[in-house]
Amino acid sequence: MSYSYMGKVLWIDLSTGKQETEVLNETTCREYIGGYGLGARYLYRRMRATADPLGPENILGFVTGPLTGTPALSGSRFAVVCKSPLTKTWGDSNCGGDFGPNLKFAGFDGVFVSGASAAPVYFYIENGRPELLAADDLWGKDCFKTEDMLKQKHGKETKVVCIGPAGESISLIASIMTYRGRAAGRSGVGAVMGSKKLKAVAVKGTATVPLADPIEMKNLRKKYLQSLNPNSDFFKEYGTAGLIEGLVPTGVTPVKNWDGVAEKDFPNWNLINGDKVISLQRRKEACWHCTLACGGRMKAGTEYKYLEEASKPEYETLAAFGPDCLNSNLESIIMANDICNRYGLDTMSTGATIAFAIECFQKGLITKQDTGGLELDWGNHKQIVILTEQMAKREGFGALLADGSRLAAERIGKGSSQYAIHIGGQEIGFHDTRSPMRWSQVVSHQLDATPARHTQGHEGLAAPGLLPEFNDETFGGRGQVHRIASDMFHVINSLGLCQIMYACLPHIDAVVSFVNAATGWNTTIEELIETGERICTLRHAFNLRDGINPLQRQVPGRAIGKPPLTGGPNSGIVVDEKTLISDYLTAMRWDDRTCRPARNRLIELGLDEVASDLCG
């Protein structure tokens, strides 16, 4: 077995209570790494095609990477994997905090859950010993209270992932929470956990992650901490909240449900910029052993009565409840963020769905009679907070919105679907794909196995030293560049690293060095890129096997400039999405009509089983 792995994963069937430990082998680890790479390998093989995402056949996995819990920079991440009830596709969500490392310290690289319990339960693992325990006293509690109660019961060293009332009520935009505010927020993973009556997973352990060369790992950590690029100073100071200042006025942040421009519709964006956020911050906060400490805890609110220690909102949250809703009241955004964190809702989908509702109200498609008396105006921060709480509790008009904008549009009807900014059911991340800086994400938003994700296909975050070596002129065009950048993101996510720290590295060689020192492998950047392609292709095959062709997904016209904006930095831009997608399909050797990968490429990647399933 490779170093840097604990060497085993735990399988739990909640319908029967059966538990089984499976030993990992080195070949599987090297071919799929960990995180959602390893998760895709297991779910593809063990789940029946067309399984109901909210049924007992769906498998929910919590999976670490080989660099999780090691001295590698930002080795704190874990992935949640399942079939998404929100998009009916492959689903995954990435999360930081301290749960991932401690799952390994408790003895396992991953936990996979199938079946469904008849009554609320939680799973507790201490030093390799798993227990399935009743959670009746936890059911109905918010995420913060659930963490507190489990720490009181099992000790303060216990680390917890859990759902809140939103997940319990099977909201399709429910998240899984940890670390009092860190979220596995996308793909509706919290709804899957709720459908299984699984309230929480709690872990505690004293094991250490075995390393091939622990001295070299420490030396590499010291070396690269001293040579991080200037991005690190920015994220240390502001976290992602600081991105508002650079992205809103340049047209990278969508405004007014993707139908406005900052200079005309949202001139007060500076009231929610990084400096304003930091002025309300009480202290910085880091994920496990991270030196950036891009998170933070806020001072108690004044206008809004959130408690001291509420989480600092990330960029995506600020954009969702801010520019997208034309809301410049910072405290209301912190309040909405706190509600989502406590109840377990995805802030991105929540804010986007509220923006959709506001536009529907302004267009006369819904009235105060529909909203229970709420006056939905752009920038009305009090109504935004009320709607957020209603969605979290499935109460009032919020009950209609609680499953995201696609289902809300179906319930409202009257042509409202044109204002629902989602792809395949998932609200688009807040990076405006009309901006030339984000054209690469047009491809990933439509074609990635998890549609509309802001953490996929982002060439701009690639570590220095990667793309200059693989540019348009020397490596076969933009489609190849996008493929390589995307494949490396699959690697980073599967290793258990943070994309923010990845953007701060001086060179991609840092990742290769950490992998080899941790695992004892002799990998190369070329091997890692191919591994990323294998992971990408298997996630994609999971959907193809279910009859899902991503080329048939409807992309909102606003996201690609149809019709184009008439003002601001993106004025007049119409994205040539057909060429971008065609170039990527060629680079990936996927059919331009069926989206199926070429049989010989599948075999070259070692995906013979997939070749048999898809190509006969």
Backbone torsions as a table, in degrees:
resi	resn	phi	psi	omega
1	MET	NA	141.0	179.3
2	SER	-63.8	149.6	166.4
3	TYR	-64.7	165.3	177.7
4	SER	75.5	-1.5	171.3
5	TYR	-111.4	149.3	172.7
6	MET	-79.6	-17.7	170.5
7	GLY	91.9	6.9	-179.7
8	LYS	-156.7	152.9	173.9
9	VAL	-124.7	154.6	-177.4
10	LEU	-107.8	134.0	176.2
11	TRP	-114.4	132.2	-178.2
12	ILE	-129.8	128.7	172.7
13	ASP	-105.4	107.7	-175.9
14	LEU	-71.3	-20.1	178.8
15	SER	-70.7	-33.6	-176.7
16	THR	-112.8	-17.5	-175.0
17	GLY	83.3	1.2	-177.6
18	LYS	-69.1	138.2	177.7
19	GLN	-124.4	140.9	-178.2
20	GLU	-145.0	136.8	176.6
21	THR	-103.3	129.8	179.3
22	GLU	-113.2	131.9	179.7
23	VAL	-84.2	131.3	177.2
24	LEU	-77.6	153.2	172.2
25	ASN	-117.8	156.5	-172.0
26	GLU	-65.6	-35.3	-179.7
27	THR	-61.3	-46.1	178.5
28	THR	-60.7	-42.8	-178.8
29	CYS	-64.0	-42.8	-177.9
30	ARG	-70.8	-32.4	-178.1
31	GLU	-79.2	-27.3	-175.0
32	TYR	-127.0	-4.0	171.9
33	ILE	68.5	-72.5	-174.4
34	GLY	166.2	-161.1	177.5
35	GLY	50.8	-138.3	-178.7
36	TYR	-76.1	-10.6	172.1
37	GLY	-66.7	-52.6	176.8
38	LEU	-64.7	-37.6	178.5
39	GLY	-60.9	-41.8	179.4
40	ALA	-63.9	-39.2	179.8
41	ARG	-62.4	-43.1	-179.1
42	TYR	-71.2	-46.6	-175.4
43	LEU	-68.7	-34.7	178.1
44	TYR	-62.4	-39.7	-176.1
45	ARG	-80.9	-28.9	-169.3
46	ARG	-106.2	-10.9	-179.3
47	MET	-105.2	138.9	176.0
48	ARG	-71.6	139.5	174.1
49	ALA	-59.1	145.2	-179.6
50	THR	67.2	18.6	176.2
51	ALA	-60.3	145.3	179.0
52	ASP	-71.1	121.9	-179.1
53	PRO	-58.4	-28.9	180.0
54	LEU	-102.8	12.6	178.6
55	GLY	-99.1	171.2	-177.1
56	PRO	-66.3	-19.2	179.9
57	GLU	-72.0	-24.1	179.7
58	ASN	-63.5	139.5	178.2
59	ILE	-106.8	130.3	177.6
60	LEU	-110.2	121.8	-177.5
61	GLY	-120.2	144.7	172.2
62	PHE	-117.3	111.8	-167.3
63	VAL	-130.8	128.1	177.2
64	THR	-90.2	175.3	174.4
65	GLY	-113.8	169.2	-179.1
66	PRO	-65.0	-23.1	178.6
67	LEU	-95.0	-3.9	174.2
68	THR	-65.0	131.6	177.5
69	GLY	76.9	19.1	179.1
70	THR	-118.7	174.3	177.4
71	PRO	-68.9	-6.3	177.6
72	ALA	-54.5	143.1	-177.3
73	LEU	-60.8	124.7	177.5
74	SER	65.7	32.3	178.3
75	GLY	-79.4	64.5	-175.2
76	SER	-121.2	-3.2	-165.1
77	ARG	-90.6	155.6	170.1
78	PHE	-141.2	161.9	-179.9
79	ALA	-116.9	145.0	169.4
80	VAL	-106.1	129.3	-177.2
81	VAL	-126.1	150.1	178.3
82	CYS	-179.3	179.1	165.2
83	LYS	-86.2	128.1	-172.4
84	SER	-77.8	128.1	173.8
85	PRO	-76.7	-16.5	-179.3
86	LEU	-78.1	-41.8	-175.4
87	THR	-112.6	-9.8	-176.6
88	LYS	62.6	22.7	-179.5
89	THR	-118.7	-176.5	165.5
90	TRP	-50.7	137.7	179.4
91	GLY	-130.6	138.8	172.0
92	ASP	-152.4	159.1	176.7
93	SER	-149.5	143.1	-173.9
94	ASN	-109.3	144.6	-174.9
95	CYS	-147.9	149.8	177.0
96	GLY	-106.8	-139.6	-176.3
97	GLY	88.3	-139.1	-179.3
98	ASP	-131.8	6.0	-178.9
99	PHE	-68.9	-44.8	-176.3
100	GLY	-55.6	-55.9	177.4
101	PRO	-56.3	-39.7	-176.0
102	ASN	-75.6	-22.7	170.7
103	LEU	-63.3	-40.1	176.7
104	LYS	-69.7	-39.4	178.5
105	PHE	-63.4	-25.9	177.1
106	ALA	-81.9	-5.2	170.1
107	GLY	115.1	0.3	-174.2
108	PHE	-132.0	145.4	172.9
109	ASP	-82.3	-21.3	-179.8
110	GLY	-166.1	160.0	174.7
111	VAL	-129.5	128.4	179.3
112	PHE	-119.9	131.6	-173.4
113	VAL	-121.2	127.1	173.6
114	SER	-122.5	178.0	179.4
115	GLY	72.8	-169.7	178.5
116	ALA	-151.7	138.2	179.7
117	SER	-85.6	150.1	177.1
118	ALA	-77.8	-23.7	-178.8
119	ALA	-134.6	158.8	-178.6
120	PRO	-58.8	135.4	179.1
121	VAL	-138.8	164.8	167.1
122	TYR	-139.5	161.6	-177.6
123	PHE	-113.2	133.4	-179.6
124	TYR	-124.8	127.8	178.3
125	ILE	-122.4	125.3	175.5
126	GLU	-129.7	116.1	178.3
127	ASN	46.6	53.0	174.7
128	GLY	82.9	-1.8	-177.8
129	ARG	-107.1	109.1	-179.2
130	PRO	-91.6	145.3	175.3
131	GLU	-137.2	139.1	172.7
132	LEU	-102.0	119.7	-170.5
133	LEU	-126.3	154.4	179.4
134	ALA	-67.3	144.0	-178.6
135	ALA	-127.2	26.5	-178.9
136	ASP	-58.5	-37.0	-178.1
137	ASP	-74.8	-17.4	179.5
138	LEU	-91.7	-24.9	-175.9
139	TRP	-63.3	130.2	-177.5
140	GLY	95.5	-13.6	179.4
141	LYS	-81.2	151.2	176.7
142	ASP	-75.7	172.9	-172.9
143	CYS	-66.4	-36.9	179.9
144	PHE	-67.1	-44.2	179.8
145	LYS	-64.4	-38.6	179.1
146	THR	-62.1	-46.6	176.5
147	GLU	-57.5	-46.9	-177.4
148	ASP	-61.3	-43.8	-177.3
149	MET	-66.1	-39.1	-179.8
150	LEU	-72.5	-32.8	174.5
151	LYS	-68.0	-38.6	177.2
152	GLN	-63.8	-35.9	-176.8
153	LYS	-79.1	-42.0	-171.9
154	HIS	-108.9	-3.0	179.6
155	GLY	111.7	149.4	-173.4
156	LYS	-67.2	-17.7	178.4
157	GLU	-77.6	-7.9	-178.0
158	THR	-67.4	136.7	177.4
159	LYS	-114.2	142.3	-166.3
160	VAL	-133.1	138.0	160.7
161	VAL	-116.0	141.6	-174.8
162	CYS	-157.0	169.5	171.2
163	ILE	-111.0	158.8	174.1
164	GLY	-106.3	-164.6	179.7
165	PRO	-58.1	-29.0	178.9
166	ALA	-65.6	-42.8	176.7
167	GLY	-67.9	-37.7	178.7
168	GLU	-62.2	-34.4	-179.9
169	SER	-89.3	10.5	175.7
170	ILE	59.9	38.4	170.2
171	SER	-62.4	130.2	-176.6
172	LEU	-73.2	-6.2	174.1
173	ILE	-113.1	23.8	179.2
174	ALA	-75.0	145.0	179.9
175	SER	-109.6	168.0	170.4
176	ILE	-107.3	130.0	-170.7
177	MET	-113.2	153.5	173.8
178	THR	-154.1	165.1	170.1
179	TYR	59.8	28.8	178.5
180	ARG	52.4	47.7	175.1
181	GLY	141.0	-7.0	173.6
182	ARG	-86.7	137.4	-170.7
183	ALA	-127.1	135.0	157.3
184	ALA	-89.3	88.4	-160.8
185	GLY	-94.2	-22.7	-169.2
186	ARG	-100.4	168.0	176.0
187	SER	74.4	4.3	179.7
188	GLY	68.4	30.1	-176.5
189	VAL	-63.2	-29.6	178.5
190	GLY	-65.3	-31.4	177.9
191	ALA	-67.4	-37.6	177.3
192	VAL	-63.8	-44.0	178.6
193	MET	-61.9	-40.2	178.3
194	GLY	-66.6	-37.8	-179.8
195	SER	-64.9	-23.0	179.6
196	LYS	-93.2	1.1	-176.4
197	LYS	58.9	29.7	178.6
198	LEU	-98.1	107.6	-176.0
199	LYS	-77.6	-38.2	-172.6
200	ALA	-160.7	160.3	165.2
201	VAL	-124.9	126.0	-178.9
202	ALA	-121.1	137.8	-176.1
203	VAL	-134.8	151.1	175.1
204	LYS	-156.2	134.7	-179.7
205	GLY	-167.3	164.5	-176.8
206	THR	-121.8	8.0	178.5
207	ALA	-68.7	159.7	174.0
208	THR	-116.4	151.6	-180.0
209	VAL	-77.7	122.1	-179.6
210	PRO	-69.9	133.3	-178.1
211	LEU	-119.9	142.4	178.7
212	ALA	-64.7	-40.4	-178.7
213	ASP	-141.4	82.8	-176.2
214	PRO	-62.5	-32.4	179.3
215	ILE	-68.0	-42.6	178.4
216	GLU	-64.8	-37.0	177.6
217	MET	-60.3	-43.6	179.1
218	LYS	-66.0	-40.8	179.4
219	ASN	-64.8	-40.9	178.5
220	LEU	-64.4	-40.9	178.7
221	ARG	-59.2	-46.8	-179.8
222	LYS	-63.8	-43.6	-178.3
223	LYS	-59.9	-49.3	-173.7
224	TYR	-80.1	-24.5	172.9
225	LEU	-64.5	-30.2	-178.9
226	GLN	-84.7	-7.0	-175.6
227	SER	-130.1	23.8	176.7
228	LEU	-63.6	149.7	-179.6
229	ASN	-77.9	173.8	-175.5
230	PRO	-59.4	-19.1	176.4
231	ASN	-55.7	-32.0	-175.8
232	SER	-64.2	-39.0	179.1
233	ASP	-63.4	-39.5	179.6
234	PHE	-63.3	-49.6	-176.3
235	PHE	-70.5	-30.3	175.0
236	LYS	-64.4	-37.7	-176.9
237	GLU	-76.5	-46.5	-169.4
238	TYR	-115.8	-21.7	-165.8
239	GLY	68.4	-167.4	-179.4
240	THR	-69.8	-15.0	177.3
241	ALA	-58.0	-28.6	-179.3
242	GLY	-69.6	-12.6	-178.9
243	LEU	-69.5	-21.8	179.8
244	ILE	-52.7	-44.8	-174.7
245	GLU	-63.8	-35.7	-178.8
246	GLY	-86.9	-26.0	-170.4
247	LEU	-99.5	-31.4	-178.2
248	VAL	-67.3	-54.8	-176.2
249	PRO	-69.9	-18.1	-179.7
250	THR	-91.6	2.3	175.4
251	GLY	85.5	10.0	179.6
252	VAL	-84.7	-24.9	176.6
253	THR	-94.4	122.8	177.7
254	PRO	-66.6	147.4	-174.9
255	VAL	-127.2	141.0	173.0
256	LYS	56.2	57.3	-179.8
257	ASN	55.1	40.3	176.8
258	TRP	68.3	17.3	-177.6
259	ASP	-119.1	8.5	-176.9
260	GLY	-130.0	179.9	176.4
261	VAL	-131.9	147.8	-172.3
262	ALA	-61.8	-46.0	-172.8
263	GLU	-63.0	-28.8	-179.1
264	LYS	-98.9	-45.6	-171.7
265	ASP	-96.5	-23.3	-174.8
266	PHE	-140.4	61.1	-176.8
267	PRO	-70.5	-15.5	-177.5
268	ASN	-94.8	25.7	-179.0
269	TRP	-58.2	-28.1	-178.5
270	ASN	-65.4	-13.9	177.7
271	LEU	-74.6	-10.2	177.1
272	ILE	-124.2	22.5	-177.7
273	ASN	-77.0	-178.7	-175.2
274	GLY	-58.8	-42.4	-179.8
275	ASP	-62.9	-39.7	178.9
276	LYS	-65.8	-40.6	178.9
277	VAL	-63.3	-47.1	-178.1
278	ILE	-63.4	-30.8	179.9
279	SER	-65.4	-23.0	178.1
280	LEU	-100.5	4.0	-178.2
281	GLN	-84.9	135.9	177.5
282	ARG	-87.8	-42.6	179.7
283	ARG	-157.1	156.5	175.5
284	LYS	-78.7	160.4	178.7
285	GLU	-146.6	139.2	-178.7
286	ALA	-117.9	150.4	165.2
287	CYS	-69.7	173.9	-175.0
288	TRP	-50.2	116.8	173.0
289	HIS	57.2	27.0	178.2
290	CYS	-95.2	133.8	-177.7
291	THR	-86.8	-15.1	179.2
292	LEU	-71.9	-38.4	-177.8
293	ALA	48.8	55.5	-175.5
294	CYS	-78.2	-12.5	177.0
295	GLY	-83.8	178.0	179.3
296	GLY	-167.8	164.0	175.1
297	ARG	-118.2	139.0	-170.6
298	MET	-94.8	158.9	168.7
299	LYS	-69.2	160.6	177.4
300	ALA	-60.9	144.6	-179.6
301	GLY	-73.2	159.7	177.2
302	THR	-110.7	-61.3	176.5
303	GLU	-68.9	-40.7	175.3
304	TYR	-110.0	133.6	-168.6
305	LYS	-92.6	48.4	169.8
306	TYR	-74.6	152.6	-175.0
307	LEU	-79.4	157.9	171.1
308	GLU	-57.3	144.6	-178.2
309	GLU	86.2	5.9	169.3
310	ALA	-59.0	148.0	-175.8
311	SER	-70.3	144.4	171.8
312	LYS	-67.2	131.5	179.1
313	PRO	-69.6	138.4	174.4
314	GLU	-78.2	170.8	180.0
315	TYR	-54.1	-48.9	-175.4
316	GLU	-60.6	-36.6	179.0
317	THR	-69.6	-44.4	176.6
318	LEU	-58.8	-42.5	-179.2
319	ALA	-68.0	-38.3	-176.9
320	ALA	-66.2	-50.8	-177.3
321	PHE	-89.0	-8.9	-179.3
322	GLY	-100.2	-99.6	-176.1
323	PRO	-54.9	-38.3	-176.9
324	ASP	-65.2	-27.2	177.4
325	CYS	-107.7	6.2	-176.3
326	LEU	55.9	41.3	-177.1
327	ASN	-109.9	118.1	-179.8
328	SER	-109.4	15.6	177.3
329	ASN	-91.1	104.6	-172.5
330	LEU	-65.1	-41.0	-178.9
331	GLU	-62.3	-34.2	178.9
332	SER	-66.8	-33.5	177.8
333	ILE	-69.2	-41.8	176.2
334	ILE	-61.6	-39.2	179.3
335	MET	-65.5	-46.4	179.0
336	ALA	-61.8	-40.1	177.3
337	ASN	-61.0	-43.3	-179.3
338	ASP	-65.1	-39.7	177.3
339	ILE	-61.5	-47.5	-179.8
340	CYS	-61.5	-41.1	-179.9
341	ASN	-65.3	-40.0	-178.1
342	ARG	-73.8	-39.1	-177.3
343	TYR	-90.9	-13.7	178.7
344	GLY	80.5	59.8	176.3
345	LEU	-122.6	146.1	174.0
346	ASP	-70.5	116.9	-177.6
347	THR	-63.5	-34.7	-176.9
348	MET	-66.2	-50.4	179.3
349	SER	-66.9	-34.9	-180.0
350	THR	-64.6	-50.8	180.0
351	GLY	-62.9	-42.0	179.6
352	ALA	-64.6	-37.9	179.6
353	THR	-69.2	-35.6	175.9
354	ILE	-66.6	-40.4	176.5
355	ALA	-60.6	-41.3	175.7
356	PHE	-59.2	-45.1	-178.8
357	ALA	-64.4	-40.1	178.3
358	ILE	-60.9	-45.0	-179.8
359	GLU	-64.4	-40.1	177.2
360	CYS	-60.1	-40.1	178.9
361	PHE	-65.3	-45.7	-178.9
362	GLN	-66.1	-28.4	178.5
363	LYS	-86.3	-1.4	177.8
364	GLY	81.6	12.8	-179.7
365	LEU	-80.2	-23.9	171.4
366	ILE	-132.7	155.9	-177.5
367	THR	-129.0	179.3	178.3
368	LYS	-62.9	-24.4	175.7
369	GLN	-65.7	-35.2	177.9
370	ASP	-75.9	-36.2	-172.4
371	THR	-90.4	3.8	-177.8
372	GLY	73.1	27.6	177.7
373	GLY	97.0	-5.6	179.6
374	LEU	-72.1	133.9	177.6
375	GLU	-97.6	101.8	-173.6
376	LEU	-89.5	96.4	178.6
377	ASP	-112.8	149.9	173.4
378	TRP	-57.5	131.3	176.4
379	GLY	79.8	0.8	179.4
380	ASN	-77.9	88.9	-170.5
381	HIS	-65.8	-30.9	179.7
382	LYS	-65.9	-41.1	178.8
383	GLN	-69.1	-33.7	177.7
384	ILE	-62.6	-43.2	179.1
385	VAL	-67.2	-41.8	178.4
386	ILE	-60.9	-44.6	179.7
387	LEU	-63.9	-38.8	178.4
388	THR	-59.6	-45.6	179.8
389	GLU	-67.0	-39.3	177.1
390	GLN	-62.4	-41.5	177.8
391	MET	-64.1	-41.1	-179.8
392	ALA	-62.9	-34.6	-177.4
393	LYS	-97.5	-2.3	-172.7
394	ARG	52.6	50.6	-179.9
395	GLU	-120.8	154.2	174.3
396	GLY	54.7	-144.8	179.4
397	PHE	-65.2	-24.4	178.3
398	GLY	-60.8	-26.8	178.4
399	ALA	-63.2	-35.1	179.2
400	LEU	-69.3	-28.9	-175.7
401	LEU	-93.9	-8.9	-165.4
402	ALA	-67.9	-10.9	179.7
403	ASP	-108.8	14.5	178.0
404	GLY	96.5	173.8	-169.6
405	SER	-73.4	-30.2	-178.9
406	ARG	-64.2	-50.5	-180.0
407	LEU	-69.4	-33.7	177.0
408	ALA	-61.2	-42.0	179.1
409	ALA	-65.4	-37.9	177.2
410	GLU	-64.4	-36.4	-179.0
411	ARG	-73.9	-35.1	-179.6
412	ILE	-79.6	-41.6	-176.8
413	GLY	67.3	-148.0	175.0
414	LYS	59.1	28.2	179.5
415	GLY	77.8	13.2	-176.0
416	SER	-68.4	-17.5	-176.1
417	SER	-60.4	-24.3	179.9
418	GLN	-67.2	-16.0	-179.6
419	TYR	-102.9	1.7	179.0
420	ALA	-91.2	109.1	-172.1
421	ILE	-92.5	81.8	-179.5
422	HIS	-139.8	164.4	170.1
423	ILE	-128.8	119.6	179.3
424	GLY	65.3	17.3	179.4
425	GLY	105.3	-14.5	-179.0
426	GLN	-104.4	129.0	-179.8
427	GLU	-64.0	140.7	-174.9
428	ILE	-73.7	140.2	174.5
429	GLY	-62.1	161.2	-168.4
430	PHE	-91.3	58.7	172.5
431	HIS	-129.4	106.4	-170.0
432	ASP	-66.4	113.1	-176.3
433	THR	-74.6	-2.4	170.3
434	ARG	-78.3	-21.2	178.3
435	SER	-72.2	130.6	179.3
436	PRO	-53.8	-27.1	178.3
437	MET	-69.1	-13.1	-176.6
438	ARG	-122.4	14.8	-179.1
439	TRP	-60.3	-32.4	-179.3
440	SER	-60.5	-28.5	-178.1
441	GLN	-77.7	-13.0	172.2
442	VAL	-57.3	-40.0	-178.5
443	VAL	-68.9	-52.1	-176.1
444	SER	-67.7	-34.2	178.2
445	HIS	-58.8	-36.5	-179.1
446	GLN	-90.0	-40.1	-168.8
447	LEU	-98.8	-20.4	-178.6
448	ASP	-64.0	153.7	-178.5
449	ALA	-60.8	-27.5	173.7
450	THR	-111.4	98.8	-171.5
451	PRO	-64.1	152.5	170.6
452	ALA	68.1	25.4	-175.5
453	ARG	-90.1	130.3	-179.5
454	HIS	-76.1	-14.2	-177.2
455	THR	-96.0	11.7	178.3
456	GLN	-121.6	145.3	170.8
457	GLY	68.7	24.9	-173.8
458	HIS	-98.4	94.0	-178.1
459	GLU	-62.2	-30.9	-175.5
460	GLY	-65.9	-20.8	179.4
461	LEU	-92.7	-2.5	-176.6
462	ALA	-61.2	140.9	-177.5
463	ALA	-61.6	141.6	176.6
464	PRO	-54.9	141.1	179.4
465	GLY	97.9	-12.4	178.0
466	LEU	-89.7	-66.2	-173.8
467	LEU	-69.4	-30.6	175.2
468	PRO	-57.7	-26.4	178.8
469	GLU	-83.0	-21.3	-177.1
470	PHE	-125.3	68.2	-176.3
471	ASN	-98.7	175.9	-175.3
472	ASP	-54.4	-42.9	-171.5
473	GLU	-75.7	-36.2	-171.6
474	THR	-99.6	-8.9	-174.8
475	PHE	-133.3	33.1	166.8
476	GLY	88.2	21.2	173.8
477	GLY	99.5	173.5	-173.8
478	ARG	-64.2	-34.6	179.1
479	GLY	-59.3	-39.9	178.2
480	GLN	-69.1	-39.5	178.3
481	VAL	-60.9	-45.5	179.4
482	HIS	-63.9	-39.7	178.9
483	ARG	-60.0	-46.1	-176.9
484	ILE	-66.3	-44.0	178.3
485	ALA	-61.2	-43.6	179.7
486	SER	-63.8	-43.5	-179.3
487	ASP	-61.9	-37.2	179.1
488	MET	-69.9	-32.2	175.5
489	PHE	-65.9	-36.5	175.6
490	HIS	-63.1	-36.1	177.7
491	VAL	-66.7	-49.0	-179.4
492	ILE	-58.4	-46.8	179.8
493	ASN	-62.4	-37.9	-176.8
494	SER	-77.7	-26.8	177.3
495	LEU	-71.5	-21.3	-175.0
496	GLY	92.9	21.8	179.4
497	LEU	-99.2	163.2	-179.9
498	CYS	-95.7	135.0	180.0
499	GLN	-65.6	-29.5	179.2
500	ILE	-66.4	-46.9	177.2
501	MET	-65.4	-35.0	177.3
502	TYR	-56.2	-39.2	-179.9
503	ALA	-72.0	-11.2	-178.7
504	CYS	-100.2	-5.4	-177.4
505	LEU	-70.1	148.3	179.7
506	PRO	-73.1	-26.2	-177.7
507	HIS	-164.3	152.1	179.9
508	ILE	-62.5	-21.4	178.2
509	ASP	-58.0	-25.1	179.1
510	ALA	-60.0	-41.6	179.7
511	VAL	-64.0	-45.7	-179.8
512	VAL	-60.6	-43.1	-178.6
513	SER	-63.7	-44.1	179.0
514	PHE	-63.5	-42.2	-179.5
515	VAL	-61.0	-46.8	-176.3
516	ASN	-68.9	-40.1	179.3
517	ALA	-68.0	-32.0	-179.4
518	ALA	-78.2	-43.5	-171.1
519	THR	-95.8	-23.4	-173.3
520	GLY	84.8	5.2	176.8
521	TRP	-75.7	174.9	172.7
522	ASN	-126.5	55.6	-174.2
523	THR	-77.5	166.9	179.2
524	THR	-129.9	168.1	177.5
525	ILE	-63.1	-35.5	179.6
526	GLU	-65.1	-41.2	178.3
527	GLU	-65.9	-40.8	-179.9
528	LEU	-64.1	-41.5	178.5
529	ILE	-61.2	-42.6	178.4
530	GLU	-65.9	-36.4	176.3
531	THR	-63.3	-40.9	176.3
532	GLY	-60.8	-38.9	177.2
533	GLU	-65.3	-38.9	178.6
534	ARG	-62.0	-44.6	179.5
535	ILE	-63.5	-47.1	178.2
536	CYS	-56.6	-45.5	-175.9
537	THR	-67.7	-38.5	-179.8
538	LEU	-68.8	-39.6	175.5
539	ARG	-61.1	-42.5	178.6
540	HIS	-63.2	-41.4	-179.7
541	ALA	-65.4	-31.5	176.1
542	PHE	-55.3	-40.8	179.6
543	ASN	-77.1	-42.7	-179.9
544	LEU	-59.2	-38.1	179.3
545	ARG	-62.9	-26.9	176.8
546	ASP	-87.6	5.4	179.3
547	GLY	82.6	17.1	-177.6
548	ILE	-96.7	115.7	175.6
549	ASN	-103.7	112.3	-175.6
550	PRO	-63.7	-19.2	177.4
551	LEU	-67.5	-16.6	-179.8
552	GLN	-91.7	-1.6	176.6
553	ARG	-68.3	141.2	177.4
554	GLN	-87.5	124.6	177.9
555	VAL	-101.4	128.7	179.8
556	PRO	-56.7	133.8	-179.8
557	GLY	-55.8	-37.2	-177.9
558	ARG	-60.0	-30.8	-176.3
559	ALA	-70.9	-17.1	-178.1
560	ILE	-127.1	16.4	174.7
561	GLY	79.8	34.2	177.8
562	LYS	-124.2	95.8	0.0
563	PRO	-78.1	160.3	-179.5
564	PRO	-71.8	154.3	173.3
565	LEU	-66.7	153.4	-178.9
566	THR	-107.8	8.5	177.2
567	GLY	-155.8	170.3	177.3
568	GLY	80.4	179.7	-175.5
569	PRO	-60.7	-25.6	-178.4
570	ASN	-99.9	16.4	-178.5
571	SER	-57.8	130.0	174.9
572	GLY	78.8	-3.6	-176.4
573	ILE	-78.2	128.2	170.5
574	VAL	-121.2	118.0	-174.9
575	VAL	-74.8	133.9	175.9
576	ASP	-85.5	72.4	-173.6
577	GLU	-67.1	-29.7	-178.2
578	LYS	-64.0	-42.1	178.9
579	THR	-68.6	-43.4	179.0
580	LEU	-58.6	-45.9	-178.7
581	ILE	-68.5	-41.6	179.4
582	SER	-61.3	-42.4	179.3
583	ASP	-62.4	-40.4	-179.2
584	TYR	-69.1	-42.9	178.9
585	LEU	-60.1	-39.6	177.4
586	THR	-63.6	-44.0	-179.5
587	ALA	-63.8	-36.4	-179.0
588	MET	-84.6	-11.4	-175.2
589	ARG	61.5	44.6	173.4
590	TRP	-104.4	142.0	-179.2
591	ASP	-62.1	136.8	-175.2
592	ASP	-77.8	0.0	176.7
593	ARG	-118.0	-48.8	-178.3
594	THR	-91.5	-17.7	-176.9
595	CYS	69.5	11.9	178.4
596	ARG	-77.4	136.0	175.7
597	PRO	-66.3	150.7	177.2
598	ALA	-62.0	137.6	-177.1
599	ARG	-57.4	-44.6	-177.5
600	ASN	-66.3	-30.5	176.7
601	ARG	-70.6	-38.7	176.2
602	LEU	-58.5	-42.7	-179.5
603	ILE	-68.8	-39.1	176.2
604	GLU	-60.6	-32.8	178.9
605	LEU	-83.0	-1.1	-178.9
606	GLY	80.4	18.1	-178.4
607	LEU	-101.5	54.6	-178.1
608	ASP	-61.0	-39.5	179.2
609	GLU	-60.7	-42.1	178.6
610	VAL	-66.1	-41.2	178.5
611	ALA	-59.1	-40.6	178.6
612	SER	-66.6	-41.5	-178.1
613	ASP	-68.3	-40.8	-171.5
614	LEU	-96.1	-29.0	-172.2
615	CYS	-116.2	-2.9	178.8
616	GLY	80.4	NA	NA
